[in-house]
Amino acid sequence: MRYWLFKSEPSVWSWNDQVAKGDIGEEWDGVRNYQARNFMREMAVGDLGFFYHSQKEKAVVGIVSVCASAHPDSTTDDARWECVDIRAVRSFRQPVTLEQVKAVPALSEMALVRSSRLSVQPVTTEEWQKVCALGKTDP
């Protein structure tokens, strides 16, 4: 299993929107960055990810699971763009802010810190465990 981080502006697609989709999940569509698309191509059903609210909140707020592997993005006819489907697994007991992540030296190399604009990012096992601990949430 691998770990990931999915960023969304809460005004566009929030954690509550994701939770409301239930077990059927939702396409993580609209990604128009080659690196982010390539990360989604690497994902397997069952991989877990952090759901991150960008913009003002800047916090990990939940855990999602990949429920469909990479497939054509339904929001475009351009065959270059693919996406995965994700479903909500559980909310963080306590959101973990970007400021908190940056304050932990062991997380200084996390993609969230180094490539803050990338909407889909890999997360190492160690980063996963540390962020879950910060959020008082079972990994």
N, C-alpha and C positions, 0 to 999 in steps of 0.2 A: 504494500500500500504506500501511496505517496501523499504528500500534503501540499496544499495550495492556499492562496489568498485571492479572493474575489472582491474587487472594489466597486462600490456603487454610490452614486449621489442619492441620499435619502429622498430628495424631492422627485427623483426619476423612478427609482425602485428601492424601496426600503426593506429592512429586515421584516417588518410587519407584513409587507406585500409578499415576501418570500414565504413566510410562515403560512399565510392565507392560502397559498397554492397547495398545501398539504403534500401527501406522498407522491402525487403526480409530478410535482416539481415544475420547473420553468426553464426555457432556453436561456442561456447566458448570451444573449444576442447583442448585435450592434458593435461588437469589438472590431475595430479597424486598425489594429496594430499587428504587424507580422509576428513579432516576438510573442505577444500575448496569444495570438492564434496558434502558433506553434506549440506553446505550452498546453493549450487545450487539446491539441492533437495527441499529446503524450499521455493524457489522462485516461484512467480506466474506471469503469463502473465500480463504485465502492470507495474510491479515493475520497479523502476528506478535505475540507477547506474552511478557512476562516471567512466569514462574511464581514466586510469592513465598510463602515459608513465614511465616505470621504467628505470633502467640503468643510463645513464648520465643525462637525462632531469629531471627525478623525479618530475613529475607535473601532476595534474589533467587537462586534456585538453578538455574534452567533457562529455556529458550526453548521456547515452544509455537507452533503454527500453528492458525489457525481452519480446521477441515476441514468444517464444516457451518454455514450461515448460521442466523440466528434462526428458531426453531420453538417450538411449545408445549413447556413444561417437563413432562416425563413424571412428575414427582413431585407434581403437583397437577392437580386438575380445574378450577382457576380460570384462565380464559382470559386474564387480565391478565398472567400470568407466562410469559416466554419465555426461551430460553437458546440458546447456540451449542454446537457440539462443538469440542473442541480435541484436538490430538495433540502428543506430545513431539517436539521437533526435536533438541535437544542440551542437555546439562548445561553449566552454567557451570564453567569450569576452577577458578575460585575464587569461592565465594559472595560476594555483595555485601550487606553488612549495611545496615540502615536508618541506623545510626550513620555508616557511610562515606558514604552518600548525603547525609546532613545536613551532612557536613563539606566538601562541594564547593559553593562559592557559586553556581556555574552551575546547580545542581540545586535551589536553594532554592524555586523556584516549582513543582516537580514535584508532581503530585497526591498522590503517596505521602507527601510531607512536609506538604502543606497539608490533605489530606482522608484522613488515615491510616485511618479506619474503613471507607471505601468499598471493597467487595470486587472491583469491576471498574472500572478507571480508564484514561483515555487517557494515552499517553506521546508526547511530541514526538520528532521525528527526532533532534534534538540530545541530548535526554535518553537516548534509546535508545543512541546512539553512546557517550556518556560512561559509562553504566552497563556496557555491554559491555566497554569499555576497562578499567574498574575490576575487572571479573571475568575479565580476560584471555581473553575469548571473542570470536570473530568475530561481527560483527553480522549 
